[in-house]
Amino acid sequence: MPDTTGAASAHTRPGEGAIPLWLPRNIFESEHEMFRDSVRRFIAAEMLPDYPKWEEAGMAPREIWAKAGAAGLLGTSIPAAHGGAEAGFVYDSIVIEELGRAGASGPSFDLHSYIVAPFLIKFGNDEQKQRWLPGMADGTTISSVAMTEPDSGSDLAAVRTTAIRKGDRYIVNGSKIFITNGIVGDLCLLVVKTDMALGAKGVSLLLVDTKSPGYTKSRNLKKIGNKAQDTAVLYFDDLEVPVENRLGGENEGWRLLMSGLVQERLIVAVRAVATCEAALEQTIAYTKERKAFGKRVFDFQNTRFTLADLVTEVQIARTFMDRCITLHAEGECDMRTAAMAKLSTTELQQKVLDACLQLHGGNGYMWEYWIARQWADARVHRIYAGTNEIMKELIGRTL
Ligand SMILES: Cc1cc2nc3c(=O)[nH]c(=O)nc-3n(C[C@H](O)[C@H](O)[C@H](O)COP(=O)(O)OP(=O)(O)OC[C@H]3O[C@@H](n4cnc5c(N)ncnc54)[C@H](O)[C@@H]3O)c2cc1C
């Protein structure tokens, strides 16, 4: 039977005999495990049954955001005073891991809760926090962050969207591309140039209500994976943004953006390792059921050698990631370590998913199989949150 959900294998331990497949993890307490259980049940009950429909539609409906908010998935790090649980990065990681294990790449709760919300939490003033964070925690305000432009992605300092101040407003003109949650989003953290002459030092961040006149949500781009999350092209045509919607000071945006990069890279890495574990668990189970030439596919030496290599590498990655999660929860993970995590785990993820797909034979190429969708979804992990080439640059510079 094809496993189209990924749920069947969640947290099973297919290693036969006395040795469990993975080493026990020691970064969680019993409260964490209870929360994990509730997240897993929410995903299985509320997301996976409709997931294929969302993939076909190219986005998930708004209602799932409100349900996720009510179930406590969106506000793990949002302060209690603003409707969240104020629980910290270990809890964030649990949500990301469970979404990764289930193969639920859409809607992009990750970007909303762990990339946009932290900017508001760290740099928003009281009025901004009170205005936006409660809705972000309960899922009634969906957020996006718009940095990338048609002519500048890796080279973020080259953005050309301008915000010219006129009295108590900024007049914004330009466009953005590849914006996750860009179609469903209500709030956009927009990266603009308030001084074109200053390069990176002329960048500012604006909190924009996406219903404002002059803000156009254009196409929902068709992608090779992550199909249940929307990815938009945006246009701004004399869009007026009140000065009080600026996050941080004028021309201070670059510093703020840089401070978010550690977390942005870690969340991609957290998801990558969780997906690798689930993929190996499923593939071990599959190859033990599937027969060829009168024996189990698992019994071919090639299968066991392939799986042995990958399980070993993923176990090492898990150990490193747990260290990163703990470090970041304590505010101690540095830029290089986060880049190493993102680089190594997403390269490994591609390798693991490709090998696991191969071990599924033709079934592995079929969209109804979990492994096929994971293979397609994973590809972007080497591209966004800074490409892996940029990760190597960053690591290299520090040596
Ligand atoms: C599905 C998806 C969702 C996304 N979501 C968002 C979002 O929500 N918000 C947002 O702002 N952006 C988003 N992005 C954009 C993403 O962050 C960029 O695509 C990424 O940063 C790469 O930029 P680019 O596409 O312009 O590639 P380019 O910068 O044009 O890179 C092309 C190639 O050149 C290489 N390269 C570039 N510079 C160097 C260098 N210095 N040294 C060596 N190699 C280099 C790159 O590694 C890459 O291989 C998303 C992208 C995708 C695909």
The ligand as an SDF file (V2000), in Angstrom:
LIG
                    3D

 53 58  0  0  0  0  0  0  0  0999 V2000
   10.2090   28.4730   -3.1040 C   0  0  0  0  0  0  0  0  0  0  0  0
   10.9440   29.7230   -2.7410 C   0  0  0  0  0  0  0  0  0  0  0  0
   10.4810   30.5000   -1.6840 C   0  0  0  0  0  0  0  0  0  0  0  0
   11.1170   31.6930   -1.3760 C   0  0  0  0  0  0  0  0  0  0  0  0
   10.6140   32.4860   -0.3860 N   0  0  0  0  0  0  0  0  0  0  0  0
   11.1100   33.7280   -0.2230 C   0  0  0  0  0  0  0  0  0  0  0  0
   10.4660   34.6500    0.6640 C   0  0  0  0  0  0  0  0  0  0  0  0
    9.4910   34.3370    1.3210 O   0  0  0  0  0  0  0  0  0  0  0  0
   10.9630   35.9020    0.7610 N   0  0  0  0  0  0  0  0  0  0  0  0
   12.0490   36.2990    0.0360 C   0  0  0  0  0  0  0  0  0  0  0  0
   12.4380   37.4530    0.1600 O   0  0  0  0  0  0  0  0  0  0  0  0
   12.6860   35.4410   -0.7980 N   0  0  0  0  0  0  0  0  0  0  0  0
   12.2390   34.1820   -0.9500 C   0  0  0  0  0  0  0  0  0  0  0  0
   12.8500   33.3070   -1.8110 N   0  0  0  0  0  0  0  0  0  0  0  0
   14.0050   33.7690   -2.5580 C   0  0  0  0  0  0  0  0  0  0  0  0
   15.3150   33.0920   -2.1470 C   0  0  0  0  0  0  0  0  0  0  0  0
   15.7330   33.5780   -0.9120 O   0  0  0  0  0  0  0  0  0  0  0  0
   16.3190   33.3720   -3.2790 C   0  0  0  0  0  0  0  0  0  0  0  0
   15.8940   32.6280   -4.4110 O   0  0  0  0  0  0  0  0  0  0  0  0
   17.7380   32.9890   -2.8930 C   0  0  0  0  0  0  0  0  0  0  0  0
   18.2420   33.8640   -1.9070 O   0  0  0  0  0  0  0  0  0  0  0  0
   18.6880   33.0200   -4.1090 C   0  0  0  0  0  0  0  0  0  0  0  0
   18.5950   34.2330   -4.7770 O   0  0  0  0  0  0  0  0  0  0  0  0
   18.3560   34.2440   -6.3620 P   0  0  0  0  0  0  0  0  0  0  0  0
   17.2010   33.3740   -6.6500 O   0  0  0  0  0  0  0  0  0  0  0  0
   18.2970   35.6520   -6.8170 O   0  0  0  0  0  0  0  0  0  0  0  0
   19.6390   33.5440   -6.9620 O   0  0  0  0  0  0  0  0  0  0  0  0
   20.9870   34.2710   -7.4130 P   0  0  0  0  0  0  0  0  0  0  0  0
   21.4340   35.1710   -6.3250 O   0  0  0  0  0  0  0  0  0  0  0  0
   20.7860   34.8270   -8.7700 O   0  0  0  0  0  0  0  0  0  0  0  0
   21.9790   33.0350   -7.5060 O   0  0  0  0  0  0  0  0  0  0  0  0
   22.1940   32.2580   -8.6870 C   0  0  0  0  0  0  0  0  0  0  0  0
   23.3680   31.3140   -8.4120 C   0  0  0  0  0  0  0  0  0  0  0  0
   24.5350   32.1020   -8.1850 O   0  0  0  0  0  0  0  0  0  0  0  0
   25.1300   31.6910   -6.9680 C   0  0  0  0  0  0  0  0  0  0  0  0
   25.7790   32.8400   -6.3160 N   0  0  0  0  0  0  0  0  0  0  0  0
   25.2560   34.0650   -6.0700 C   0  0  0  0  0  0  0  0  0  0  0  0
   26.1360   34.8160   -5.4130 N   0  0  0  0  0  0  0  0  0  0  0  0
   27.2440   34.0430   -5.2150 C   0  0  0  0  0  0  0  0  0  0  0  0
   28.4980   34.2380   -4.5670 C   0  0  0  0  0  0  0  0  0  0  0  0
   28.8060   35.3850   -3.9540 N   0  0  0  0  0  0  0  0  0  0  0  0
   29.4000   33.2250   -4.5890 N   0  0  0  0  0  0  0  0  0  0  0  0
   29.1040   32.0390   -5.1820 C   0  0  0  0  0  0  0  0  0  0  0  0
   27.9220   31.7850   -5.7820 N   0  0  0  0  0  0  0  0  0  0  0  0
   27.0040   32.7770   -5.7950 C   0  0  0  0  0  0  0  0  0  0  0  0
   23.9830   31.1920   -6.1240 C   0  0  0  0  0  0  0  0  0  0  0  0
   24.4440   30.3430   -5.0670 O   0  0  0  0  0  0  0  0  0  0  0  0
   23.1640   30.4590   -7.1580 C   0  0  0  0  0  0  0  0  0  0  0  0
   23.6750   29.1720   -7.3550 O   0  0  0  0  0  0  0  0  0  0  0  0
   12.2600   32.0930   -2.1130 C   0  0  0  0  0  0  0  0  0  0  0  0
   12.7410   31.2790   -3.1410 C   0  0  0  0  0  0  0  0  0  0  0  0
   12.0930   30.1180   -3.4620 C   0  0  0  0  0  0  0  0  0  0  0  0
   12.6140   29.3030   -4.6100 C   0  0  0  0  0  0  0  0  0  0  0  0
  1  2  1  0
  2  3  1  0
  2 52  2  0
  3  4  2  0
  4  5  1  0
  4 50  1  0
  5  6  2  0
  6  7  1  0
  6 13  1  0
  7  8  2  0
  7  9  1  0
  9 10  1  0
 10 11  2  0
 10 12  1  0
 12 13  2  0
 13 14  1  0
 14 15  1  0
 14 50  1  0
 15 16  1  0
 16 17  1  0
 16 18  1  0
 18 19  1  0
 18 20  1  0
 20 21  1  0
 20 22  1  0
 22 23  1  0
 23 24  1  0
 24 25  2  0
 24 26  1  0
 24 27  1  0
 27 28  1  0
 28 29  2  0
 28 30  1  0
 28 31  1  0
 31 32  1  0
 32 33  1  0
 33 34  1  0
 33 48  1  0
 34 35  1  0
 35 36  1  0
 35 46  1  0
 36 37  1  0
 36 45  1  0
 37 38  2  0
 38 39  1  0
 39 40  1  0
 39 45  2  0
 40 41  1  0
 40 42  2  0
 42 43  1  0
 43 44  2  0
 44 45  1  0
 46 47  1  0
 46 48  1  0
 48 49  1  0
 50 51  2  0
 51 52  1  0
 52 53  1  0
M  END
$$$$
